Amino acid sequence: MSLSDAARHLCQRVVASDLKRIRILFSQHKQQSNLIDFDDMIAMAVRLLEENARIRRKVHKHNQHIHVDEFQDLTSIQVKL
């Protein structure tokens, strides 16, 4: 492994570690402040539709088709929704 490869690998590990810590701190802050973000709203909607057949049928009845712009930019949870 060359020096530049080793440096790149180290930077990637540091960035990944920092991002993980930031995600944890952000999650704790949201919970302590009783806040939700857009990803939380999507996850809550998915959970509601998965767990409640009556609501799922009602939503499906009124929304049989949707238009999605920039499908390639969706996350897996957005696709599931």
ABEGO torsion letter per residue (X at the ends): XBAAAAAAAAAAAAAAAAAAAAAAAAAAAAAAAGBBBAAAAAAAAAAAAAABAAAAAAAAAABABBBBBGAAABBAAAAAX
